[in-house]
Amino acid sequence: MAEYAAECAHELSKAPKLSLDQLAQCEVGTLSPKAVMVDLLCRLYRTDAQGLGLAGDYRQRAHLPEVSHLSPAAEWAYAAPAPDQLPVPARQDESPFDQLMESARRSVDRTLASATVSAAQLDLLDERILGLRQQYLYTPPRPMLTLLLTDLREVRELAAERQPAAAQVRLSEMTALLATLVADALMKLGTLRHARAWYATARLAADDSGNVELRARVRAQAAMLPYYYGPLETAVALAREARLLLHNRPCVSGAFAAAAEARALARLGDAAGAESAIRAALTVFEQTDNGPDDDAFAFPQRRLLMYLSGAFTSLGRSRKAREARKQALSLYPGRTGIDPALLRLEEAICLAQDRSPSEACQLAESVYLQVPEPHRTPILGARARHVIGVLPPAMRTGRAARNLSDLLALTPGTM
């Protein structure tokens, strides 16, 4: 059999290739091969035309143009397939309809098997994105955007092509993660319209992935934008939607969503709701593995404490807020982003609430100026202005408040 196959393969290799459409037509009987091809197939399979499931006068050439320069072995109309692409001989009991069904099935199988990305390539992309998630914790937002958008373009190009379902899910998850970080960086830069649009894109990608925890996480993350820039009701709605998606499942995103809802409710003055959300955040946090400290999508203890500090600050529970801030600040590494500065600005807000306007404004001014300029973005300016906003109206015109207001108006990176 090997000798026959080799001989036939040699003869067939001299002919041009047959297109898939022409092969399919031959399989279902709408296009007739020439006698020389039938002869070759009979030799290959050691049978006759009837054994191949073929019938009719295959010397009829009305369907095909004559090509005088081809050798006899290459006398197929447009070409024969390579030996490993030869049509499977039809069973004698197969009707033309059966052959049509089998041809269609094989065509679908070929489509499902076609992909432009392998599992190994996706693993490498995951590794690169994890590196970006780690780098995001300490890199200023503007250069970080360039890195994020570069990898996002590659993911988008792969997702735009036909991929198997499992690969498409992973690409949607990658898109959601990268889009969320892009939105967060834009939020820090105060580009609010673009930040909102990118958060919406992240939600669409997360929903497309079907990953419930990722869907919840993206919504909880998106709640940061209205928390800092308003409206607070939207922050509550996003965090609550994230919790509802999880149905009380104990996971890191559940703790994050509850903490985000707690501090937004506290700023709205809903003390009972905030206290309930705080208890939920602590309960879920204790039940879950909160991931590594060096990942922007983890929710380590220092971030939980940061959110609790914000909630306790807005609730006027200064002592609890100071305890949470002190513990959180002790957990941050030397190389980090703006979280420690945001915590210290909350300390200034506590001082302002405690009727210490000069001390509060001086602390806010000092914290703001100590932040390296690439990190000194509008989100810090918005939080520093909140120090002035919580002062009693009569104290907002004092020297310390005016100095802080002038600094924020003149320093690049404020709104």
N, C-alpha and C positions, 0 to 999 in steps of 0.2 A: 504493500500500500504506500509506503514511504517513497518507493521509486516512482510509482505512478504520480503521486502528489508533486514530487520534485519536477518531474517532466512537464506536468501540466502547469505548474507554477512558472517554469522557465518560458513556456509558450505564452502564458498569459501576461508575463512581465513585459512582453514586447508590445502589448496593446495599450492604447490610452485608457485611462481610468473611467469607469462607469459612474455616473452621478447617482446620488441616493434616490432621486426621483425616478430615474430610468430603471434602477434596480427594483424599486417598489412596483413599477409598472410591469416589469417582467414577472415579479412574484405573483401578481394577481391576474396575469394573463392579458393585460391591455397592451403590452408591447412584446413582440416575438423575437427571441434570439435567433441568430442564424444557425445553420446546420453545424458549422464547424465548432461553435461554442457548445452545442448539445453533445457533439462527439467528445469534446474535451471533458465535459462533466460526466458523461457516461464512463469514460476511461478512468476518471478520478474515483468514482463511486462503484466501478465494476458492475454497471447495470445498463439498462436501455432507457430510451426516452420515457416509456411508460413507467418504469421504476422511479424515475425522477418526478413523476407526477405531471409530466408534460404531455400534451396531445396536440395534434394539428400538423399542418405542413410548415415546418420551420425553415423551409427553403423559400418561403414566400417573403419577398423583400419589399413589398409595397410600403411598409411603414418606415423604412430606413433608407438614407441616401447611400449610394455606392461610393466607396472610397477606394480608388484604384491603387493607391500607393501602399496600402496595408498588406502585410504578409498574410497568407491564408490563416495562420494561427491567430492573427489579430483581427479577423473579420467579424468583429462585433460592431454594432452601429457606432457607438460613441466610446466604448471601452468596456473592459471586463473588470470586476473587482479584483483586489489582491487576494491571494489564496486564503488568508485568514478572514476575508470578508465575503467569501462565496455564500450565496443563498443556501439556506438549509433545505435539502430536498423535501418536497411536499409529500406527505403521506398519501397513499393511494386512495384512502377514504375521505380525503379533505376536499371540500367543495371550494369553488372560487370565493364564496363568502367567508369560509374558514380561513382561507389564505389571506384575504383582505384583513380579517381581524388580527391574525398573527403578525402581519406586516405592520399594522397600526400599533400593536402592542410593543413591537421591537423599536419602533420609532419613538414612542413615549419613553421607553427604557433608556434610549440613548440620550434623550433630552434630560431625564432625571440624573443621569450619570455625569452629564457635562457640568463643569464648575470651573471657575477661574481662581479659586482659592482652596488651599488644602487645610486640613486640621493643623498641620505643623505651622503654616503661615499664620493662622489665627492665634495659635499659642504665642508666636513671636510678637504679634500685635498686642496681645494681652500683656505681655511682659513690658513692652514699651509704654503702654498706657498706665500700667502700675508705676513705672518710673516717673511718669508725669504727675501722677497722683501724689507721689512722695515729694517731688520737687515743688509742687504747688504750695506746700505748707510754708515755704520760706522764700520763694521767688516773687519779686514784685509783679503786679498784674500785667503791666504792659508787655514786657518781654515774654511773659508766660503765655499771653494770647497768641503770639507768633508760633510758639511750639505746639500749642493745642490745635490751632487751625491747620497746621501742616499735617499732623496725624489724622485729623478729622477729614481732610480732603481725601486721603488714601482710603479711609474707611468708607466714605461716601461713594467713591468710585467703585469699590468692590460691591457695596450694597446695591448699586444701580444695575448691576448685571445679575443674570439668573444664577442663583445659588441654591443648594439643597436647603431644606427648611431649617435644619440644625445650625448650619452656617449663617443663615439669614437672621436667626434669633440672636446669635452671638454678635453679629454686626450691629443689630439694633441696640443691644445692650451697650456696646462700645460707643455708639453714637449718643446714647442717652448720657453716659458718663462724661464724655468729652463736652457735649453741649451744656451740661450743668456747670462744669468748670469754666467754660467760656462765659456763661451768664453770670457766674459769681465774680469773675474778674471784671466784667463790664460794670457790675453793681459797685464794686470797690472804686472804679474809676468815675462813678457818677453818671455813666451813660445809660440812663434809666430806660429809655425807649427800646434800645437794643437789648438791654438785659432782660426786659419783660419778654421780648420776642424770642430770645434764645432759651429762656425758661420754658416757654410754650413749646418750642421745638424739642427740648429735652423730654417734656411730658409725652409728646406724641411718639417719640422714639421708644420711651420706656413702655408705653401702652402697646406699641407694636411688638415688643419683645415678649409680652405676656408674663414677665417676671413680676410677681405681685410685690415683693419686697423692694425691688428697684422702682416700681411705680410709686410706692409710698415714699421712698427716700427722696426721689426727685421733687415731690410735692412739699415735703418737709423742708428741703433745701430752698425751694422757691419762696417759702414763707419768710425767709430772711429779708428779701427785698421790701415788701410792705412793712416789715417790722421796723426797719431803719428809715424808710422814706414815706410810709403810709400808703393806703389806709390800713390801720391796724386790724380792722374787721376782715380784710382779705388775708392777713397773716393767720388769723384764727381759723378761717375757713379752710385754707390750704393744709394747715397742720391737722385739723380735725378730719379732713378728707383722707389724709394719709393714715391716720389711726383707724378709720372705718375700713379702709382697704385691707388692713391686716387682721381685722376681726379678733383683736386682743392676742394675736400670736406673739409670743415672747421672742423678740429679735431686736437687733441694734437699731433698726429704723423705727421700731415702735417706741423705744426709749427717746430717740431723737425727736420724733413727732410730738410726743407728750410734753417734752421739755420746751419745744418751740411754742406749743399752744399755751403752756403755763406762763411764759414771760410776756406773750402778747396779751393774754387776758389780764395779767397784772397791770400792764400799762393802760388797759382800758378801764381799770378800776373794778374788775370783777374778781374780788378777793376769794369768794367761795369757789368759783370755777378754777382760778389759778391754783389754789391749795389742792383741789382734787387732781388737777393735772400734774402737779409736783409729786404727789403720792404715787400716781400711776407711773411717772417717769422713773422714780426710784425703785419701784417694785419690778418693772420690766428690766431695768438696768442690772439689778441683782440676779436676774434669771438668765442672762445672756452672756455670751462671749463677745465682748465689744471690739474685738479686732486689734490690730497693731496700732501703736501710737503714731507711726510715721506714714499714715495714709489719710488723704483728704476725705475719703469716704468711710473712714472708721468713726466711731463715736467713743473715744476714750474718756476716762474719768475727768480729765481736765476740761473737756468740752461740756460735759454734763454740769460740772461745777460752775462753768462760765454762764450757762443758761440759767442755772438756779440763782446765781448772783444777780442776774438781770431781773429775775422775777422778784426776789426778796427786796431788791432796791426799789422797784416800782411799788411794792406793797408797803414800803416804809419800814421794813424790818431790818434796820441798819446793822444790828449785831449779827444776824444770820447772814446778811450779805457780806459783811467783812470776813466772817469765817470761811465762807465759800470762796471768796476772792483770794484770801491768803493761801488756802489749800491749793487752789487752781494754779496760782502763779508759781508755786513751788514745784509743779509738775511739768512746766514748759521747759523745753531744751534751750540751749543758748542760741541756736540758729532757728529762728521762727519768724512768723509773720506779724500781723497786727493784733492778734488776740490779746496779748498782755497789755497793750496800750488801751484796747477797748475796756478791759477789766479795770484799769486805773482810772479811766474816764468815768466809769460807774462809781468809783470811790469819790470822785469829784461831785457827781450827782448826789450821792448820799450827803456830802458836806453841804451842798446847796439846800437840800431838803431840811437839814438840821440847822438852818439859818446861820451858816458860816460862809457868806458870799465871797469875801475876799480870799479866804483859804481855798474855796472851791474853784474859783476862777484862776487863781495862781497855779494850782495843781494842774488844771486842764491845759493851761498855757505851757507849763513845763513838759507835760507828757506829750503834747502835740509837737513841740520843737525837738524833742529827743528822738522821735521816730525818723529813721533815715528817709531822705527826700523821695526816693523811688516808691516807698511804702506810704508816703504821706498823701493819701488819696481822699476824695470827697467823702467817703464813708466816715473817716475820722473827723472831718470837719462837721458833718451832720451830727455826730454824737457829741462833739465839743459844744456845738450850739445848743444842744439839749441841756447842758449845764446852765446856760443863761436862761433857757426857757422854763426851768423848774423854780427859778428864783421868784420870790414875791415881786410883783410889778414895781414896787417902790425901790427895790434893790437892783433892778436891771440897768439903772442909769448911773450906778456908782462907778468909781474909777476902775476897780478891778474888772467889772463886767465890760466897761467900755474898752479897756485894754485888750481883753480876750476877743471882743467883737472886731476890733480893728485888726488884730493879728489874723483872724480867720478871713477877713475881707482882703487882706493884702498878700497873704501867703499863697503860692501856687498850690493847686490841689484841692481848694475848697470850692463849695458850690456858689 
